[in-house]
């Protein structure tokens, strides 16, 4: 077996989303895992529990919560989070988990870049949405 090309530092591991999620599972759900592999095995053996935990941990701002996490396991055709609705723009612009990080980083062909914060992006998205509403675009329409 060859040596890994790269391994994260202890500091990077401690600050990772996965470490945060594992700690939340222990505090909120009483689930403790000794290793990544153990957490991974739980996630694939207990699909509903894992995905319900992900929904809760990320505090997905759904307009309508799901009636069930996994309504049907048939493949193809599995039905996830049936009945849930959410506003994708609201989720994409939410900065609760990424405070201080840019929403977008744009790179030009000449190498110049520009960071766009969530507040600036939210203003632009709101203006675009209002313009589309004035043009008569509504729910169910495709642009």
C-alpha positions as CSV (number, residue, x, y, z in Angstrom):
1,X,0.0,0.0,0.0
2,X,1.4,3.4,-1.0
3,X,1.6,6.4,1.3
4,X,-1.0,9.1,1.0
5,X,0.0,12.2,-1.0
6,X,-1.5,14.5,1.6
7,X,-3.1,14.3,5.0
8,X,-4.9,17.2,6.8
9,X,-3.4,18.8,9.8
10,X,-5.0,18.1,13.2
11,X,-6.1,21.8,13.2
12,X,-7.8,21.4,9.8
13,X,-9.5,18.1,11.0
14,X,-10.7,19.8,14.2
15,X,-12.2,22.7,12.3
16,X,-13.9,20.6,9.6
17,X,-17.6,20.4,8.9
18,X,-17.4,16.6,9.3
19,X,-15.9,16.9,12.8
20,X,-18.6,19.5,13.7
21,X,-21.3,17.1,12.4
22,X,-19.9,14.2,14.4
23,X,-19.8,16.3,17.6
24,X,-23.4,17.4,16.9
25,X,-24.5,13.8,16.4
26,X,-23.0,12.9,19.8
27,X,-24.6,15.9,21.6
28,X,-28.0,15.9,19.9
29,X,-28.6,12.3,18.9
30,X,-26.4,10.3,21.4
31,X,-24.4,8.8,18.5
32,X,-20.6,8.4,18.9
33,X,-18.2,7.1,16.3
34,X,-14.6,6.1,16.8
35,X,-13.6,6.7,13.2
36,X,-14.6,8.1,9.9
37,X,-15.2,4.6,8.6
38,X,-17.6,3.9,11.5
39,X,-19.5,7.1,10.8
40,X,-19.6,6.2,7.1
41,X,-21.0,2.7,7.8
42,X,-23.7,4.2,10.0
43,X,-24.6,6.7,7.2
44,X,-25.2,4.0,4.6
45,X,-26.9,1.5,6.9
46,X,-29.3,4.1,8.5
47,X,-30.2,6.3,5.5
48,X,-33.2,7.9,7.1
49,X,-31.4,8.7,10.3
50,X,-28.3,10.1,8.5
51,X,-30.2,12.3,6.1
52,X,-32.6,13.5,8.8
53,X,-29.5,14.5,10.9
54,X,-28.0,16.3,7.9
55,X,-31.2,18.2,7.4
56,X,-31.3,19.1,11.1
57,X,-27.6,19.9,11.5
58,X,-27.5,22.2,8.5
59,X,-30.9,23.7,9.7
60,X,-32.2,23.6,6.1
61,X,-34.6,26.5,5.9
62,X,-37.4,24.6,4.3
63,X,-40.7,26.4,3.8
64,X,-42.4,23.1,4.3
65,X,-40.7,20.4,6.3
66,X,-40.5,16.9,4.8
67,X,-43.2,14.4,5.6
68,X,-40.6,11.7,5.5
69,X,-36.9,11.5,4.8
70,X,-37.1,8.5,2.4
71,X,-40.6,7.6,1.2
72,X,-39.4,4.9,-1.1
73,X,-36.1,3.1,-1.3
74,X,-36.8,1.6,-4.8
75,X,-34.0,2.2,-7.3
76,X,-34.5,3.9,-9.6
77,X,-37.3,6.0,-8.1
78,X,-36.3,6.6,-4.5
79,X,-38.3,9.6,-3.1
80,X,-36.3,11.8,-0.7
81,X,-37.8,14.4,1.6
82,X,-41.2,14.1,0.1
83,X,-43.4,17.0,0.7
84,X,-40.6,19.4,1.5
85,X,-40.3,22.7,-0.2
86,X,-37.5,25.3,0.0
87,X,-36.4,28.4,-1.6
88,X,-33.1,27.5,-3.3
89,X,-31.9,31.2,-3.5
90,X,-32.5,31.5,0.3
91,X,-30.4,28.4,1.0
92,X,-27.6,29.5,-1.4
93,X,-27.4,33.0,0.1
94,X,-27.6,31.8,3.7
95,X,-24.3,32.6,5.4
96,X,-25.0,31.0,8.8
97,X,-22.3,28.3,8.1
98,X,-19.9,30.4,6.0
99,X,-19.7,33.8,7.8
100,X,-17.1,36.0,6.2
101,X,-16.5,33.7,3.2
102,X,-17.4,35.0,-0.2
103,X,-20.5,33.7,-2.0
104,X,-18.7,33.7,-5.3
105,X,-15.2,34.3,-6.6
106,X,-15.1,35.3,-10.2
107,X,-11.9,34.8,-12.3
108,X,-11.2,36.5,-15.6
109,X,-9.1,35.0,-18.3
110,X,-6.4,37.6,-17.6
111,X,-6.1,36.1,-14.0
112,X,-7.8,39.0,-12.2
113,X,-10.4,38.0,-9.6
114,X,-13.2,39.5,-7.7
115,X,-14.9,38.2,-4.5
116,X,-18.6,38.8,-4.2
117,X,-20.1,38.7,-0.7
118,X,-23.4,37.3,0.2
119,X,-24.9,40.7,0.9
120,X,-23.9,42.0,-2.5
121,X,-25.1,38.8,-4.2
122,X,-28.4,38.9,-2.3
123,X,-29.0,42.5,-3.4
124,X,-28.3,41.5,-7.1
125,X,-30.5,38.4,-6.8
126,X,-33.4,40.4,-5.3
127,X,-33.2,43.0,-8.0
128,X,-33.2,40.3,-10.7
129,X,-36.2,38.6,-9.1
130,X,-38.1,41.8,-8.9
131,X,-37.4,42.5,-12.5
132,X,-38.7,39.1,-13.5
133,X,-41.8,39.6,-11.4
134,X,-42.5,42.9,-13.2
135,X,-42.2,41.0,-16.5
136,X,-44.9,38.6,-15.3
137,X,-42.7,35.6,-14.4
138,X,-44.2,33.6,-11.6
139,X,-44.1,30.3,-9.7
140,X,-43.8,27.4,-12.1
141,X,-42.4,29.5,-14.9
142,X,-39.0,28.6,-16.4
143,X,-36.5,31.3,-17.4
